[in-house]
Amino acid sequence: MTDLVPIVGFGFAFIAGLVSFLSPCVVPLIPGYLSYVSGVSIDSLGEPSVSQLGRILLSSALFVLGFTLVFVSLGTSASLLGSLVEAYRRELTLMAGGVMVLIGILQMDIIPVKLLAREVRFHPETRGLGMLGGIPLGMAFGLGWLPCVGTVLASILFYASTAETVTQGTMLLLVYSLGLGLAFILTGAFFGRAMGALRWVQRHRRIFNFLGGGVLVVMGLLFISSRFFFLNLAAQKLYYRFFY
């Protein structure tokens, strides 16, 4: 990993967040989560009043804050652990690449693994907290296991463990959370139109699984072959060409 992490690494983390959001085990949960955290019925989510829209946006943001706190903490921990084995950074990079390839293959549903397909979710009682209940509910979401989210998150955590600094590793998980969270908030804001698009995604979930898994496989192979540095270098050159 180099100082060029912001060029490609953050882009990869953001896309991974979007892949997690569009995954087939997350899309069906979105209406229920939006309704629960906002207190707005599912029937009203499509055409909310101004006050209801405000509740949806604020409660969604608090929900995103909850799982962001969890993911960022995990990213910091992974980076700290990686820094403790600085002498074996090359081996850790190879391991991270191997994990990405494996997870990418699993994401494609080429090799079904029943153990990873199981869900582990927590449902804290948050009704008495009002909209603030979105924070612990989001934290429970982050601490649970959804196969479509957990596998991608694991690859990002291995990625974070190879970062040169704890700040870089932490930021990778922050950007991952931004990709997942921004999609969640925008879905709440434009629920009617968004659900039509998400239903289309659900009908073509195998294609999205294959594409998302393919991105992880390519990234993993770049790590293993030490080509990731050259991809970062090319991205840096493009960045300076267009913005400086």
KOLNUFI-453554 format. One record per atom (N, C-alpha, C, O): residue in three letters; x, y, z. Coordinates in steps of 0.001 Angstrom, whole numbers, padded with zeros to 6 digits, always signed. Layout:
<recs>
ALAXYZ...
</recs>
This chain:
<recs>
MET+000848-001195+000000MET+000000+000000+000000MET+000879+001239+000000MET+001937+001254+000629THR+000450+002261-000694THR+001243+003475-000796THR+000397+004670-000446THR-000775+004541-000094ASP+001007+005847-000545ASP+000273+007071-000284ASP-000787+007338-001338ASP-001537+008308-001231LEU-000858+006480-002364LEU-001833+006669-003423LEU-003178+006038-003088LEU-004066+005982-003939VAL-003337+005562-001852VAL-004583+004941-001440VAL-005807+005790-001802VAL-006785+005241-002308PRO-005790+007117-001560PRO-006987+007904-001878PRO-007416+007839-003336PRO-008592+008058-003628ILE-006507+007546-004262ILE-006853+007579-005676ILE-007720+006394-006075ILE-008813+006582-006608VAL-007255+005193-005829VAL-007980+003996-006220VAL-008638+003321-005024VAL-009768+002839-005111GLY-007928+003292-003923GLY-008431+002585-002742GLY-009762+003109-002254GLY-010667+002328-001961PHE-009895+004419-002164PHE-011149+004978-001684PHE-012274+004769-002690PHE-013429+004564-002315GLY-011920+004824-003982GLY-012931+004539-004999GLY-013427+003111-004892GLY-014626+002851-005003PHE-012496+002178-004675PHE-012860+000775-004495PHE-013753+000590-003274PHE-014736-000149-003331ALA-013415+001261-002162ALA-014206+001139-000941ALA-015615+001688-001140ALA-016583+001102-000655PHE-015735+002808-001849PHE-017058+003400-002100PHE-017908+002460-002960PHE-019087+002248-002673ILE-017311+001901-004010ILE-018037+000968-004875ILE-018443-000270-004088ILE-019535-000802-004289ALA-017574-000731-003194ALA-017904-001888-002366ALA-019122-001595-001487ALA-019951-002477-001263GLY-019233-000356-000989GLY-020407+000022-000218GLY-021671-000031-001051GLY-022708-000498-000578LEU-021597+000443-002289LEU-022750+000381-003194LEU-023104-001066-003520LEU-024281-001420-003578VAL-022090-001901-003734VAL-022328-003320-004008VAL-023064-003967-002834VAL-023983-004762-003031SER-022654-003622-001618SER-023325-004166-000433SER-024783-003733-000386SER-025662-004534-000068PHE-025043-002465-000703PHE-026415-001962-000661PHE-027287-002642-001703PHE-028449-002946-001432LEU-026749-002884-002883LEU-027516-003464-003980LEU-027578-004984-003925LEU-028139-005615-004821SER-027013-005569-002894SER-026979-007023-002794SER-028373-007577-002491SER-029188-006891-001875PRO-028654-008817-002920PRO-030002-009378-002783PRO-030463-009614-001354PRO-031663-009753-001115CYS-029538-009664-000394CYS-029979-009875+000986CYS-030206-008552+001717CYS-030689-008558+002850VAL-029872-007425+001100VAL-030094-006114+001725VAL-031326-005433+001147VAL-032121-004857+001890VAL-031493-005492-000170VAL-032603-004800-000833VAL-033961-005115-000207VAL-034732-004181+000015PRO-034307-006379+000092PRO-035621-006659+000681PRO-035812-006069+002080PRO-036945-005891+002526LEU-034715-005766+002773LEU-034807-005247+004136LEU-035013-003740+004192LEU-035417-003211+005227ILE-034743-003046+003098ILE-034721-001582+003111ILE-036053-000957+003524ILE-036058-000088+004397PRO-037190-001361+002935PRO-038464-000741+003353PRO-038734-000904+004840PRO-039170+000037+005503GLY-038474-002101+005367GLY-038720-002338+006786GLY-037844-001487+007680GLY-038322-000935+008671TYR-036569-001371+007347TYR-035666-000544+008148TYR-036068+000926+008079TYR-036095+001611+009101LEU-036375+001409+006888LEU-036771+002810+006738LEU-038023+003117+007548LEU-038103+004142+008225SER-038991+002221+007470SER-040239+002432+008200SER-040015+002378+009703SER-040567+003184+010453TYR-039200+001419+010140TYR-038989+001235+011578TYR-038256+002416+012200TYR-038665+002921+013246VAL-037168+002862+011559VAL-036365+003931+012160VAL-037070+005276+012094VAL-036847+006130+012952SER-037926+005482+011081SER-038584+006779+010913SER-039958+006849+011563SER-040462+007936+011845GLY-040569+005683+011801GLY-041921+005675+012328GLY-042973+005989+011285GLY-044135+006220+011620VAL-042571+005999+010009VAL-043493+006256+008901VAL-043874+004917+008283VAL-043005+004092+008001SER-045160+004702+008073SER-045599+003424+007526SER-045032+003214+006127SER-044739+004173+005413ILE-044882+001946+005744ILE-044346+001625+004425ILE-045221+002215+003324ILE-044719+002660+002292ASP-046531+002213+003552ASP-047449+002766+002547ASP-047237+004257+002339ASP-047489+004775+001251SER-046771+004955+003383SER-046577+006409+003300SER-045186+006802+002837SER-044943+007971+002535LEU-044260+005835+002778LEU-042896+006165+002393LEU-042811+006700+000961LEU-041960+007533+000649GLY-043704+006211+000095GLY-043664+006630-001300GLY-044105+008055-001518GLY-043581+008734-002402GLU-045067+008531-000724GLU-045574+009904-000851GLU-045685+010536+000533GLU-046792+010781+001012PRO-044564+010800+001172PRO-044599+011352+002534PRO-044932+012838+002533PRO-044711+013542+001548SER-045465+013293+003651SER-045659+014729+003834SER-044303+015365+004103SER-043302+014664+004252VAL-044270+016685+004165VAL-042999+017384+004405VAL-042402+016973+005750VAL-041201+016725+005857SER-043256+016902+006775SER-042759+016516+008095SER-042279+015068+008109SER-041274+014744+008741GLN-043006+014201+007406GLN-042598+012802+007342GLN-041277+012653+006592GLN-040430+011848+006977LEU-041103+013424+005527LEU-039853+013369+004778LEU-038683+013794+005650LEU-037603+013207+005584GLY-038902+014815+006466GLY-037854+015246+007388GLY-037487+014142+008368GLY-036311+013920+008655ARG-038519+013441+008887ARG-038263+012331+009805ARG-037496+011211+009109ARG-036579+010623+009682ILE-037879+010927+007879ILE-037212+009852+007131ILE-035733+010178+006933ILE-034872+009326+007153LEU-035442+011408+006520LEU-034058+011794+006239LEU-033214+011807+007512LEU-032089+011307+007523LEU-033766+012383+008587LEU-033000+012467+009830LEU-032779+011091+010440LEU-031669+010762+010860SER-033831+010295+010487SER-033701+008964+011083SER-032791+008072+010240SER-032054+007249+010783SER-032840+008231+008921SER-031947+007461+008051SER-030491+007842+008302SER-029612+006981+008358ALA-030249+009142+008451ALA-028885+009609+008713ALA-028368+009059+010041ALA-027197+008697+010150LEU-029240+008996+011051LEU-028834+008465+012356LEU-028564+006962+012267LEU-027638+006452+012898PHE-029374+006265+011484PHE-029148+004836+011258PHE-027796+004611+010589PHE-027043+003719+010980VAL-027495+005419+009586VAL-026204+005332+008894VAL-025064+005646+009854VAL-024016+005001+009811LEU-025267+006638+010723LEU-024248+006976+011720LEU-023950+005772+012605LEU-022799+005525+012964GLY-024994+005026+012954GLY-024817+003865+013820GLY-023907+002813+013217GLY-022944+002383+013853PHE-024207+002389+011976PHE-023335+001350+011417PHE-021991+001912+010979PHE-021017+001165+010889THR-021915+003224+010702THR-020623+003824+010375THR-019685+003762+011578THR-018496+003487+011419LEU-020206+004014+012775LEU-019386+003931+013986LEU-018797+002534+014141LEU-017636+002383+014520VAL-019591+001525+013852VAL-019125+000143+013969VAL-018073-000163+012908VAL-017009-000695+013225PHE-018363+000169+011656PHE-017440-000150+010569PHE-016118+000596+010708PHE-015053+000028+010468VAL-016185+001862+011094VAL-014958+002641+011263VAL-014113+002073+012401VAL-012888+002012+012298SER-014767+001658+013482SER-014038+001043+014601SER-013346-000236+014155SER-012205-000499+014535LEU-014044-001033+013343LEU-013438-002257+012816LEU-012257-001930+011900LEU-011237-002620+011920GLY-012404-000871+011096GLY-011322-000471+010207GLY-010087-000026+010977GLY-008961-000362+010608THR-010302+000730+012050THR-009185+001169+012888THR-008489-000028+013527THR-007261-000089+013587SER-009297-000980+014006SER-008733-002176+014636SER-007928-002991+013634SER-006835-003460+013952ALA-008460-003163+012421ALA-007744-003926+011393ALA-006425-003250+011035ALA-005412-003922+010839SER-006439-001932+010951SER-005214-001193+010618SER-004176-001314+011722SER-002983-001461+011455LEU-004644-001251+012972LEU-003727-001394+014109LEU-003091-002779+014129LEU-001892-002917+014371LEU-003901-003800+013873LEU-003367-005156+013835LEU-002350-005295+012710LEU-001314-005938+012879GLY-002649-004690+011560GLY-001709-004742+010442GLY-000398-004064+010766GLY+000664-004517+010341SER-000467-002968+011525SER+000762-002243+011879SER+001648-003037+012831SER+002853-002799+012907LEU+001050-003982+013560LEU+001829-004795+014499LEU+002668-005845+013790LEU+003613-006387+014364VAL+002319-006130+012540VAL+003082-007127+011766VAL+003699-006448+010540VAL+003663-006980+009430GLU+004259-005272+010767GLU+004842-004478+009687GLU+005883-005276+008900GLU+005995-005127+007683ALA+006632-006111+009589ALA+007686-006882+008929ALA+007126-007893+007935ALA+007840-008354+007044TYR+005865-008233+008087TYR+005240-009234+007215TYR+004176-008595+006324TYR+003187-009232+005962ARG+004393-007333+005978ARG+003379-006615+005191ARG+003174-007265+003822ARG+002046-007312+003330ARG+004233-007762+003204ARG+004076-008406+001902ARG+003196-009655+002026ARG+002307-009887+001208GLU+003462-010450+003061GLU+002650-011650+003278GLU+001199-011274+003588GLU+000271-011953+003147LEU+001006-010193+004347LEU-000340-009748+004676LEU-001073-009271+003424LEU-002272-009502+003270THR-000335-008601+002528THR-000928-008147+001269THR-001359-009331+000412THR-002431-009307-000193LEU-000520-010373+000361LEU-000871-011585-000380LEU-002108-012249+000219LEU-002989-012715-000504MET-002161-012283+001553MET-003314-012869+002215MET-004574-012065+001919MET-005633-012637+001657ALA-004460-010723+001962ALA-005611-009860+001664ALA-006091-010095+000238ALA-007295-010173-000009GLY-005150-010209-000703GLY-005524-010474-002091GLY-006223-011813-002233GLY-007214-011923-002954GLY-005714-012832-001553GLY-006337-014148-001604GLY-007748-014136-001049GLY-008653-014761-001602VAL-007927-013413+000058VAL-009268-013310+000654VAL-010228-012610-000301VAL-011375-013032-000448MET-009763-011538-000953MET-010615-010822-001909MET-011053-011731-003053MET-012215-011718-003457VAL-010108-012523-003572VAL-010447-013440-004660VAL-011478-014453-004193VAL-012468-014700-004883LEU-011250-015040-003025LEU-012171-016043-002490LEU-013552-015451-002266LEU-014559-016051-002643ILE-013599-014271-001652ILE-014878-013637-001377ILE-015572-013243-002676ILE-016792-013355-002791GLY-014793-012783-003652GLY-015379-012452-004943GLY-016038-013657-005591GLY-017129-013548-006151ILE-015375-014815-005515ILE-015948-016046-006069ILE-017227-016424-005333ILE-018211-016836-005947LEU-017201-016278-003999LEU-018399-016575-003215LEU-019531-015617-003566LEU-020696-016011-003628GLN-019175-014355-003796GLN-020171-013346-004152GLN-020847-013680-005480GLN-022010-013336-005691MET-020131-014342-006362MET-020688-014714-007657MET-021645-015904-007577MET-022296-016250-008563ASP-021727-016527-006400ASP-022562-017720-006212ASP-022083-018905-007043ASP-022862-019798-007375ILE-020801-018904-007373ILE-020241-020037-008113ILE-020094-021245-007184ILE-020368-022382-007569ILE-019654-020968-005943ILE-019484-022026-004943ILE-020346-021674-003734ILE-019928-020854-002917PRO-021532-022262-003590PRO-022391-021955-002452PRO-021814-022510-001149PRO-021413-023672-001082VAL-021778-021676-000129VAL-021305-022087+001192VAL-022434-021825+002188VAL-022743-020674+002495LYS-023042-022887+002686LYS-024224-022748+003537LYS-023931-021973+004816LYS-024768-021201+005284LEU-022741-022177+005384LEU-022416-021497+006640LEU-022419-019987+006465LEU-022951-019263+007306LEU-021817-019503+005359LEU-021765-018059+005113LEU-023118-017491+004717LEU-023351-016290+004848ALA-024021-018358+004227ALA-025337-017900+003783ALA-026288-017630+004937ALA-027350-017042+004737ARG-025926-018047+006132ARG-026783-017823+007294ARG-026755-016357+007706ARG-025734-015684+007568GLU-027883-015870+008212GLU-027976-014496+008691GLU-027951-014466+010206GLU-028546-015321+010862VAL-027268-013491+010754VAL-027274-013245+012197VAL-027573-011771+012388VAL-026720-010915+012153ARG-028796-011484+012818ARG-029197-010085+012973ARG-029700-009824+014372ARG-030283-010699+015013PHE-029462-008585+014850PHE-029901-008176+016168PHE-031031-007158+016025PHE-031034-006339+015107HIS-031966-007225+016929HIS-033120-006313+016872HIS-033311-005647+018242HIS-034173-006062+019015PRO-032517-004624+018541PRO-032681-003941+019830PRO-034008-003188+019883PRO-034493-002691+018866GLU-034575-003113+021055GLU-035816-002370+021241GLU-035477-000876+021336GLU-034822-000442+022284THR-035922-000107+020359THR-035542+001301+020284THR-036742+002236+020210THR-036572+003441+020024ARG-037941+001704+020351ARG-039138+002543+020200ARG-039141+003717+021169ARG-039552+004818+020804GLY-038698+003499+022378GLY-038731+004559+023383GLY-037733+005664+023138GLY-037806+006710+023783LEU-036799+005460+022220LEU-035767+006458+021945LEU-036149+007427+020837LEU-035420+008381+020565GLY-037285+007190+020200GLY-037686+008048+019091GLY-036735+007884+017926GLY-036251+006783+017664MET-036462+008977+017222MET-035569+008894+016070MET-034129+008551+016460MET-033375+008015+015649LEU-033748+008863+017711LEU-032401+008520+018173LEU-032188+007016+018202LEU-031052+006544+018242GLY-033280+006267+018183GLY-033162+004820+018150GLY-032501+004316+016882GLY-032057+003170+016818GLY-032434+005181+015862GLY-031769+004787+014631GLY-030291+004483+014843GLY-029717+003671+014118ILE-029665+005131+015838ILE-028231+004916+016083ILE-027965+003495+016588ILE-027174+002778+015975PRO-028607+003058+017700PRO-028361+001668+018130PRO-028843+000638+017117PRO-028254-000437+017002LEU-029906+000953+016382LEU-030371+000015+015363LEU-029329-000103+014238LEU-029076-001196+013731GLY-028734+001025+013859GLY-027670+000984+012860GLY-026449+000237+013363GLY-025806-000486+012601MET-026122+000403+014643MET-024997-000330+015228MET-025279-001827+015227MET-024383-002631+014968ALA-026529-002202+015517ALA-026902-003620+015482ALA-026776-004162+014067ALA-026334-005295+013870PHE-027157-003368+013091PHE-027009-003765+011687PHE-025536-004001+011359PHE-025192-004972+010685GLY-024673-003113+011836GLY-023244-003236+011568GLY-022605-004423+012263GLY-021655-005010+011744LEU-023117-004784+013434LEU-022554-005896+014190LEU-023115-007242+013766LEU-022539-008281+014085GLY-024237-007236+013047GLY-024833-008484+012593GLY-024100-009047+011391GLY-023115-008482+010916TRP-024605-010175+010913TRP-024000-010811+009734TRP-025056-011017+008670TRP-025981-011811+008840LEU-024910-010302+007579LEU-025676-010559+006364LEU-024667-011033+005335LEU-023679-010343+005088PRO-024889-012197+004725PRO-023857-012753+003835PRO-023400-011798+002747PRO-022217-011773+002409CYS-024320-011006+002189CYS-023944-010095+001101CYS-023108-008927+001594CYS-022286-008389+000852VAL-023316-008529+002851VAL-022570-007410+003425VAL-021303-007904+004109VAL-020227-007332+003934GLY-021441-008969+004888GLY-020319-009453+005678GLY-019128-009860+004849GLY-017989-009585+005225THR-019370-010515+003719THR-018253-010967+002894THR-017509-009786+002266THR-016278-009758+002246VAL-018262-008817+001756VAL-017622-007629+001166VAL-016905-006823+002246VAL-015794-006340+002031LEU-017544-006680+003404LEU-016923-005958+004511LEU-015612-006623+004920LEU-014632-005940+005219ALA-015594-007944+004932ALA-014375-008662+005303ALA-013234-008332+004351ALA-012092-008170+004781SER-013537-008231+003056SER-012485-007912+002093SER-011942-006501+002317SER-010740-006270+002187ILE-012827-005558+002655ILE-012383-004186+002920ILE-011544-004136+004199ILE-010580-003375+004279LEU-011906-004938+005188LEU-011132-004971+006431LEU-009732-005538+006187LEU-008755-005030+006737PHE-009630-006586+005369PHE-008314-007099+005023PHE-007517-006050+004256PHE-006308-005908+004442TYR-008211-005325+003396TYR-007576-004225+002661TYR-007043-003190+003647TYR-005909-002730+003521ALA-007868-002827+004629ALA-007461-001825+005620ALA-006251-002295+006423ALA-005426-001482+006839SER-006145-003601+006642SER-005025-004120+007431SER-003692-003945+006715SER-002638-004016+007347THR-003726-003715+005393THR-002481-003527+004634THR-002105-002061+004487THR-001062-001748+003913ALA-002933-001160+004994ALA-002676+000277+004849ALA-001411+000674+005600ALA-001084+000086+006631GLU-000715+001652+005092GLU+000532+002091+005722GLU+000280+002805+007039GLU+001118+002754+007940THR-000867+003473+007163THR-001178+004190+008394THR-002562+003808+008883THR-003407+003367+008104VAL-002786+003980+010175VAL-004088+003693+010768VAL-005135+004643+010198VAL-006290+004259+010012THR-004736+005874+009922THR-005674+006849+009361THR-006200+006389+008013THR-007395+006502+007740GLN-005308+005868+007158GLN-005728+005386+005846GLN-006706+004226+005975GLN-007724+004185+005284GLY-006397+003283+006863GLY-007285+002147+007059GLY-008637+002561+007591GLY-009664+002029+007172THR-008642+003513+008515THR-009897+004010+009074THR-010722+004713+008010THR-011937+004529+007932MET-010058+005519+007191MET-010764+006249+006138MET-011365+005315+005096MET-012421+005611+004537LEU-010702+004185+004826LEU-011252+003222+003876LEU-012627+002735+004335LEU-013554+002627+003533LEU-012749+002442+005628LEU-014040+001981+006143LEU-015050+003111+006219LEU-016251+002878+006083LEU-014577+004339+006434LEU-015481+005477+006423LEU-016071+005670+005024LEU-017265+005930+004880VAL-015229+005542+003999VAL-015706+005690+002629VAL-016633+004531+002251VAL-017627+004736+001554TYR-016315+003319+002705TYR-017201+002174+002480TYR-018588+002455+003083TYR-019612+002211+002444SER-018604+002964+004305SER-019868+003299+004965SER-020601+004394+004211SER-021830+004387+004145LEU-019852+005344+003635LEU-020462+006419+002867LEU-021173+005860+001635LEU-022281+006287+001308GLY-020536+004905+000952GLY-021176+004303-000214GLY-022457+003595+000148GLY-023460+003737-000553LEU-022448+002832+001232LEU-023635+002119+001696LEU-024669+003082+002256LEU-025860+002956+001974GLY-024208+004051+003058GLY-025125+004960+003736GLY-025776+005973+002831GLY-026959+006276+002988LEU-025023+006507+001882LEU-025588+007493+000958LEU-026703+006867+000130LEU-027731+007499-000113ALA-026502+005629-000299ALA-027542+004934-001062ALA-028788+004732-000208ALA-029907+004849-000706PHE-028601+004429+001070PHE-029731+004221+001977PHE-030530+005512+002170PHE-031760+005499+002122ILE-029826+006620+002387ILE-030495+007905+002613ILE-031237+008359+001358ILE-032373+008828+001443LEU-030601+008222+000197LEU-031241+008627-001055LEU-032470+007766-001342LEU-033454+008254-001898THR-032418+006503-000970THR-033596+005642-001143THR-034743+006126-000274THR-035898+006109-000700GLY-034429+006558+000943GLY-035469+007104+001814GLY-036051+008391+001264GLY-037252+008634+001386ALA-035206+009223+000656ALA-035663+010513+000130ALA-036515+010341-001122ALA-037452+011107-001345PHE-036197+009341-001938PHE-036917+009121-003200PHE-037437+007685-003243PHE-037192+006942-004193PHE-038155+007322-002193PHE-038527+005923-001984PHE-039303+005343-003160PHE-038998+004240-003615GLY-040296+006067-003656GLY-041138+005546-004727GLY-040337+005159-005949GLY-040444+004035-006438ARG-039535+006085-006444ARG-038728+005812-007633ARG-037614+004815-007330ARG-037301+003951-008149ALA-037020+004945-006145ALA-035886+004087-005805ALA-036303+002626-005724ALA-035564+001747-006170MET-037476+002355-005160MET-037887+000967-005011MET-038164+000327-006366MET-037959-000874-006541GLY-038627+001118-007317GLY-038798+000583-008666GLY-037461+000136-009227GLY-037360-000931-009831ALA-036420+000962-009025ALA-035084+000616-009504ALA-034520-000582-008736ALA-033873-001454-009316LEU-034772-000614-007429LEU-034242-001711-006622LEU-034933-003034-006930LEU-034314-004095-006848ARG-036204-002973-007282ARG-036887-004203-007700ARG-036285-004734-008995ARG-036177-005944-009194TRP-035893-003806-009875TRP-035219-004219-011109TRP-033882-004874-010778TRP-033516-005888-011373VAL-033162-004293-009834VAL-031895-004874-009396VAL-032119-006264-008819VAL-031346-007187-009073GLN-033188-006401-008038GLN-033482-007693-007421GLN-033772-008759-008478GLN-033368-009913-008335ARG-034476-008361-009539ARG-034785-009324-010604ARG-033525-009758-011352ARG-033468-010857-011904HIS-032522-008890-011363HIS-031274-009192-012067HIS-030130-009381-011062HIS-028982-009040-011344ARG-030454-009917-009910ARG-029474-010016-008830ARG-028266-010884-009193ARG-027155-010619-008734ARG-028472-011895-009996ARG-027338-012758-010370ARG-026297-011971-011166ARG-025094-012168-010998ILE-026775-011078-012033ILE-025838-010252-012799ILE-025059-009329-011869ILE-023843-009187-012003PHE-025769-008695-010916PHE-025099-007777-009994PHE-024153-008524-009062PHE-023081-008020-008729ASN-024549-009726-008641ASN-023650-010541-007828ASN-022371-010864-008590ASN-021271-010806-008042PHE-022539-011206-009869PHE-021379-011567-010687PHE-020466-010363-010892PHE-019245-010479-010791LEU-021066-009197-011182LEU-020259-007991-011394LEU-019537-007577-010113LEU-018347-007264-010134GLY-020274-007581-008994GLY-019662-007210-007721GLY-018549-008167-007334GLY-017484-007744-006884GLY-018800-009467-007512GLY-017767-010451-007218GLY-016572-010311-008144GLY-015428-010509-007736GLY-016850-009967-009391GLY-015766-009786-010351GLY-014834-008652-009964GLY-013621-008750-010145VAL-015399-007574-009430VAL-014568-006448-008980VAL-013636-006900-007863VAL-012460-006538-007847LEU-014163-007695-006925LEU-013342-008178-005815LEU-012239-009115-006311LEU-011105-009052-005837VAL-012580-009980-007265VAL-011575-010900-007805VAL-010452-010133-008487VAL-009278-010440-008282VAL-010802-009138-009297VAL-009781-008341-009999VAL-008889-007617-008998VAL-007668-007608-009149MET-009496-007006-007969MET-008703-006308-006963MET-007778-007274-006240MET-006616-006963-005979GLY-008307-008451-005919GLY-007478-009437-005237GLY-006295-009878-006071GLY-005186-010015-005554LEU-006518-010101-007364LEU-005434-010503-008258LEU-004396-009391-008400LEU-003201-009663-008517LEU-004854-008140-008390LEU-003918-007015-008439LEU-003051-006973-007193LEU-001864-006652-007265PHE-003642-007297-006047PHE-002860-007358-004807PHE-001823-008475-004886PHE-000648-008269-004581ILE-002270-009656-005297ILE-001387-010818-005322ILE-000221-010610-006294ILE+000912-010990-006000SER-000504-010009-007443SER+000518-009815-008473SER+001339-008543-008280SER+002220-008240-009085SER+001053-007807-007222SER+001748-006530-006941SER+001512-005494-008028SER+002313-004573-008188ARG+000425-005631-008775ARG+000097-004669-009829ARG-000747-003511-009305ARG-000987-002537-010018PHE-001193-003623-008064PHE-002045-002572-007529PHE-001319-001240-007484PHE-001926-000189-007688PHE-000017-001281-007216PHE+000779-000054-007176PHE+000727+000668-008519PHE+000582+001889-008574PHE+000848-000109-009610PHE+000870+000511-010938PHE-000504+001081-011300PHE-000595+002093-011995LEU-001561+000437-010833LEU-002901+000981-011047LEU-003051+002303-010309LEU-003613+003259-010843ASN-002547+002354-009084ASN-002576+003602-008317ASN-001770+004695-009015ASN-002183+005853-009067LEU-000619+004308-009549LEU+000251+005279-010213LEU-000437+005865-011445LEU-000374+007071-011681ALA-001096+005002-012232ALA-001808+005474-013413ALA-002957+006395-013015ALA-003213+007402-013675ALA-003649+006043-011928ALA-004756+006870-011459ALA-004262+008219-010976ALA-004922+009239-011181GLN-003092+008228-010328GLN-002534+009498-009861GLN-002187+010407-011033GLN-002420+011615-010973LYS-001637+009837-012089LYS-001285+010634-013260LYS-002536+011254-013886LYS-002527+012424-014268LEU-003611+010470-013989LEU-004866+010991-014534LEU-005421+012089-013647LEU-005936+013098-014128TYR-005307+011872-012326TYR-005827+012862-011372TYR-005133+014209-011551TYR-005791+015247-011615TYR-003802+014190-011632TYR-003059+015446-011762TYR-003260+016077-013137TYR-003188+017297-013282ARG-003511+015247-014141ARG-003727+015779-015478ARG-005024+016569-015558ARG-005077+017607-016218PHE-006075+016087-014891PHE-007389+016712-015007PHE-007678+017750-013923PHE-008537+018611-014112PHE-006980+017685-012799PHE-007316+018588-011694PHE-006190+019550-011337PHE-006343+020366-010428TYR-005065+019468-012036TYR-003981+020411-011748TYR-003440+020996-013041TYR-002520+021813-013011
</recs>
